[in-house]
Amino acid sequence: MHSILVPVDGSKHALNALKHALSILQAGLASQIHVLNVQPIIVPLSDFYDYDIIEKAQHDEAEKAMRSACKLLDKAGIDYIKASRIGPVATTIVDYAKSKKCGLIIMGTRGMGSLGSLIMGSTSNQVVHLTKLPVTLVK
């Protein structure tokens, strides 16, 4: 059996992805769930911002983004691995999945729409193209 990586950002779509992963785990089709939040790299725009302050703020944001996901898993009595990283979001998700030998990535999509995706791209779209793993997208 394999582990499932569920990247979360605090959105309802990410929580829906986690619920889907939870159902797969409870059906005995996976061995473990990894909950990951990735904060993008923020470069201080001036000398007035201390990198340590920015890093602490990002850590706090990651904890906030994972709160509802962890609460759901705790309530279900499921052991899981919680992690946060700072980096390019899609690449960091793919690298994490590879390093932890996950067999599946399940992630939410915000449903930006085709025009928004064309202009900006989306994290989920980037992950699909960067990984060789199966990726399930959940609205």
C-alpha positions in Angstrom: 0.0 0.0 0.0 1.1 3.6 -0.6 0.9 6.9 1.2 -1.3 9.7 0.0 -0.1 13.3 -0.1 -2.7 16.0 0.4 -1.4 19.5 0.0 -3.7 21.9 1.9 -4.1 25.7 1.7 -7.0 26.2 4.1 -9.6 26.2 1.3 -12.8 24.2 1.2 -11.5 22.4 -1.9 -8.4 21.2 0.0 -10.6 20.0 2.8 -12.7 18.1 0.2 -9.5 16.5 -1.2 -8.6 15.4 2.3 -12.1 13.9 2.8 -11.5 11.9 -0.4 -8.1 10.8 0.8 -9.6 9.8 4.1 -12.2 7.6 2.4 -9.4 5.9 0.4 -7.4 5.3 3.6 -10.5 4.0 5.5 -11.2 1.6 2.6 -7.8 0.1 3.2 -6.4 1.3 -0.2 -3.7 3.4 1.3 -1.4 3.2 4.3 -0.9 6.8 5.4 -1.8 10.4 4.8 0.7 13.2 4.5 -0.8 16.7 5.0 1.5 19.4 3.5 1.3 23.2 3.3 3.7 25.1 1.1 4.3 28.8 1.6 5.7 30.6 -1.3 9.1 32.2 -1.0 8.8 35.9 0.0 11.8 38.1 -0.7 12.0 41.1 1.6 11.4 44.2 -0.4 13.5 46.4 1.7 16.0 46.3 4.6 13.1 47.0 7.0 11.8 43.4 6.9 13.8 40.8 8.8 13.8 37.3 7.2 13.2 35.7 10.6 10.0 37.7 11.0 8.8 36.7 7.5 9.7 33.0 8.2 7.7 33.0 11.5 4.7 34.7 9.7 4.9 32.0 7.0 5.1 29.2 9.7 2.0 30.7 11.4 0.2 30.9 8.1 1.0 27.2 7.4 -0.3 26.2 10.8 -3.5 28.1 10.2 -3.9 26.6 6.7 -3.5 23.1 8.1 -5.7 23.6 11.2 -9.1 22.3 9.7 -7.4 19.4 8.0 -5.7 18.2 11.1 -8.9 18.7 13.1 -10.7 16.5 10.6 -8.1 13.7 10.8 -7.9 13.9 14.6 -11.6 13.6 14.9 -11.5 10.5 12.6 -8.8 9.0 14.8 -6.3 8.8 11.9 -2.6 9.0 12.4 -1.0 11.3 9.8 2.2 13.2 9.0 1.9 17.0 9.0 4.6 19.1 7.3 5.1 22.6 6.0 7.7 23.9 3.6 8.7 27.2 2.1 9.5 27.2 -1.6 8.0 27.2 -5.1 4.6 25.6 -4.4 4.1 23.1 -7.2 7.8 22.0 -7.3 7.9 21.7 -3.5 4.7 19.5 -3.5 6.2 17.2 -6.1 9.6 17.0 -4.4 7.9 16.2 -1.1 5.8 13.4 -2.6 8.9 11.9 -4.2 11.1 12.2 -1.0 8.4 10.5 1.1 7.6 7.9 -1.5 4.0 8.8 -1.8 2.0 6.9 -4.4 -0.7 9.4 -5.0 -1.3 13.1 -4.7 -4.9 14.3 -4.0 -5.4 18.0 -4.1 -8.1 20.6 -4.3 -8.6 22.8 -7.2 -10.1 26.2 -6.7 -11.9 26.1 -10.0 -10.4 29.4 -11.3 -11.9 28.8 -14.7 -10.3 28.3 -18.1 -9.5 32.0 -18.6 -7.8 32.4 -15.2 -5.9 29.2 -15.7 -4.7 30.3 -19.1 -3.4 33.6 -17.8 -2.0 32.5 -14.4 -1.8 28.7 -14.6 -2.7 26.8 -11.4 -0.8 25.0 -8.8 -2.8 21.8 -9.5 -2.1 22.0 -13.2 1.6 22.5 -12.6 1.7 19.5 -10.2 0.0 17.3 -12.8 2.7 18.2 -15.3 5.7 18.0 -13.0 5.1 14.6 -11.4 4.9 11.0 -12.7 2.6 10.1 -9.8 -1.2 9.9 -10.3 -2.9 13.1 -9.2 -6.5 13.3 -8.2 -8.1 16.8 -8.3 -11.1 17.5 -6.1 -13.4 20.5 -6.2 
